[in-house]
Amino acid sequence: MPKPESFPIEKIFVPTKQKKAIKPETVAEVAESIMEIGQQEPISIRLDGDRLVLVEGLHRLEACKALGETTILGVVVPAELAQHKPLLAERPEVEAERLKMARLKQLRLEKEAAEASMAASKRVSATEAPRTRPAKGSHDTTKASPVRTAKSAPKSLSAWINQQKGSGGRY
């Protein structure tokens, strides 16, 4: 690791994206710590032409500014290293959450497909109902039978598949 140097605070450029991440309570805590024991960890900066760009240490920089310091300890890091911060997608907990959401989406799509298939099969069976006239004194056979109305929609994809197998339907 390079040896920490002293850099003028007013020469350090802070990117707008980083400025938005300032937490005043953290700055106050860091300033208090710097007053008690001094700056323990140098900030990281990179060279961009003739200007210094902050890479890491926003709260330390802001704490030193708040304390009225004119210089701060820092190390210059190469631009290649400054660019490679772990991306959000490289973190294991983010990847686990992404996989979980993909599984949930797949289950939702399967459920919707099963519901659409059930609705389509009900429409087909309703149009294929017998179109014969009822005999004198008998009930109308075009109405839904008690068996058909007693079936409930399956609660899961596997229940729907089993229901289709039992009724001889296609799945």
C-alpha positions as CSV (number, residue, x, y, z in Angstrom):
1,M,0.0,0.0,0.0
2,P,1.3,3.5,-0.9
3,K,2.5,5.7,2.0
4,P,-0.2,8.3,3.1
5,E,0.5,11.9,2.0
6,S,-1.0,15.2,3.0
7,F,-3.3,16.7,0.4
8,P,-4.9,20.2,0.4
9,I,-8.6,19.7,1.1
10,E,-9.8,22.4,-1.3
11,K,-8.0,20.6,-4.2
12,I,-10.0,17.4,-3.8
13,F,-13.0,17.1,-6.1
14,V,-16.0,15.1,-4.7
15,P,-18.3,13.6,-7.4
16,T,-21.9,14.6,-7.2
17,K,-23.0,11.0,-6.7
18,Q,-20.9,10.8,-3.6
19,K,-22.0,14.2,-2.3
20,K,-25.6,12.8,-2.1
21,A,-24.4,10.1,0.3
22,I,-23.3,12.5,3.1
23,K,-24.8,11.6,6.5
24,P,-24.4,14.6,8.9
25,E,-24.5,12.4,12.0
26,T,-21.7,10.2,10.6
27,V,-19.6,13.3,9.8
28,A,-20.1,14.5,13.4
29,E,-19.0,11.1,14.8
30,V,-15.9,11.0,12.6
31,A,-15.1,14.7,13.5
32,E,-15.3,13.8,17.2
33,S,-13.0,10.8,16.7
34,I,-10.5,12.9,14.7
35,M,-10.4,15.5,17.5
36,E,-9.8,12.8,20.1
37,I,-7.3,10.4,18.4
38,G,-6.5,12.0,15.0
39,Q,-7.2,10.7,11.5
40,Q,-6.4,7.0,11.6
41,E,-7.4,5.9,8.1
42,P,-6.3,7.9,5.0
43,I,-8.8,8.7,2.3
44,S,-8.3,7.3,-1.2
45,I,-8.0,9.6,-4.2
46,R,-7.1,9.3,-7.8
47,L,-5.5,11.6,-10.3
48,D,-7.7,12.9,-13.1
49,G,-5.5,15.1,-15.2
50,D,-4.3,17.8,-12.7
51,R,-7.1,17.4,-10.2
52,L,-7.6,15.0,-7.3
53,V,-10.8,13.0,-7.3
54,L,-12.1,11.4,-4.1
55,V,-12.5,7.7,-4.3
56,E,-13.2,6.7,-0.7
57,G,-13.4,8.6,2.6
58,L,-16.2,11.1,2.1
59,H,-17.2,11.4,5.7
60,R,-13.5,11.7,6.8
61,L,-13.0,14.5,4.3
62,E,-16.2,16.3,5.4
63,A,-15.2,15.9,9.1
64,C,-11.8,17.5,8.4
65,K,-13.5,20.4,6.6
66,A,-15.9,20.8,9.5
67,L,-13.0,20.9,11.9
68,G,-11.3,23.7,9.8
69,E,-8.4,21.5,8.6
70,T,-6.7,22.6,5.4
71,T,-5.0,19.3,4.7
72,I,-6.0,15.6,5.0
73,L,-4.1,12.3,4.9
74,G,-4.7,10.3,1.7
75,V,-3.3,7.8,-0.7
76,V,-3.3,8.0,-4.4
77,V,-4.8,4.9,-6.0
78,P,-4.5,4.0,-9.7
79,A,-7.6,4.8,-11.8
80,E,-8.1,1.1,-12.6
81,L,-8.3,0.2,-8.9
82,A,-10.6,3.2,-8.2
83,Q,-13.0,2.0,-10.8
84,H,-13.3,-1.5,-9.5
85,K,-15.5,-1.3,-6.5
86,P,-17.6,-4.4,-6.0
87,L,-20.7,-4.0,-8.1
88,L,-24.0,-4.5,-6.5
89,A,-24.6,-7.6,-8.6
90,E,-21.3,-9.2,-7.4
91,R,-22.4,-9.3,-3.8
92,P,-23.8,-12.7,-2.7
93,E,-26.9,-11.4,-0.8
94,V,-27.9,-9.4,-3.9
95,E,-27.5,-12.5,-6.1
96,A,-29.5,-14.6,-3.7
97,E,-32.3,-12.0,-3.7
98,R,-32.2,-11.9,-7.6
99,L,-32.5,-15.7,-7.7
100,K,-35.4,-15.7,-5.2
101,M,-37.3,-13.1,-7.3
102,A,-36.7,-15.1,-10.5
103,R,-38.2,-18.2,-8.8
104,L,-41.2,-16.3,-7.6
105,K,-41.8,-14.9,-11.0
106,Q,-41.6,-18.4,-12.6
107,L,-44.1,-19.7,-10.1
108,R,-46.4,-16.8,-10.8
109,L,-46.2,-17.4,-14.5
110,E,-46.9,-21.1,-14.1
111,K,-49.9,-20.3,-11.9
112,E,-51.3,-17.8,-14.5
113,A,-50.7,-20.4,-17.3
114,A,-52.6,-23.0,-15.3
115,E,-55.5,-20.6,-14.6
116,A,-55.7,-19.7,-18.3
117,S,-55.6,-23.3,-19.3
118,M,-58.4,-24.1,-16.8
119,A,-60.5,-21.2,-18.1
120,A,-59.9,-22.3,-21.7
121,S,-60.9,-25.9,-20.9
122,K,-64.1,-24.7,-19.2
123,R,-65.0,-22.7,-22.2
124,V,-64.3,-25.7,-24.5
125,S,-66.3,-28.1,-22.4
126,A,-69.2,-25.6,-22.2
127,T,-69.4,-25.4,-26.0
128,E,-69.2,-29.2,-26.3
129,A,-72.2,-29.7,-24.0
130,P,-74.9,-32.0,-25.5
131,R,-77.3,-30.1,-27.7
132,T,-80.1,-32.6,-27.6
133,R,-83.6,-31.8,-26.5
134,P,-84.5,-33.0,-23.0
135,A,-87.0,-35.8,-22.9
136,K,-90.5,-34.9,-21.6
137,G,-90.4,-34.6,-17.9
138,S,-86.6,-34.6,-17.6
139,H,-84.3,-31.8,-16.5
140,D,-82.4,-29.6,-18.9
141,T,-79.0,-31.3,-19.6
142,T,-77.3,-28.1,-20.9
143,K,-77.0,-26.7,-17.3
144,A,-73.8,-27.4,-15.4
145,S,-73.9,-30.7,-13.6
146,P,-73.4,-30.7,-9.8
147,V,-70.1,-32.5,-10.3
148,R,-68.8,-29.8,-12.6
149,T,-69.7,-27.0,-10.1
150,A,-68.4,-28.9,-7.1
151,K,-64.8,-28.9,-8.5
152,S,-62.7,-26.1,-7.1
153,A,-59.8,-24.4,-8.8
154,P,-56.5,-26.2,-7.9
155,K,-54.3,-24.4,-5.4
156,S,-51.0,-25.2,-7.0
157,L,-49.6,-26.3,-10.4
158,S,-49.0,-29.8,-9.2
159,A,-52.7,-30.0,-7.9
160,W,-53.8,-28.8,-11.3
161,I,-51.7,-31.5,-13.1
162,N,-53.2,-34.2,-10.9
163,Q,-56.7,-32.9,-11.5
164,Q,-56.0,-33.0,-15.3
165,K,-54.7,-36.5,-15.1
166,G,-57.7,-37.6,-13.1
167,S,-60.2,-36.1,-15.5
168,G,-58.4,-37.3,-18.6
169,G,-57.6,-33.7,-19.7
170,R,-54.5,-32.5,-21.5
171,Y,-51.8,-30.7,-19.6
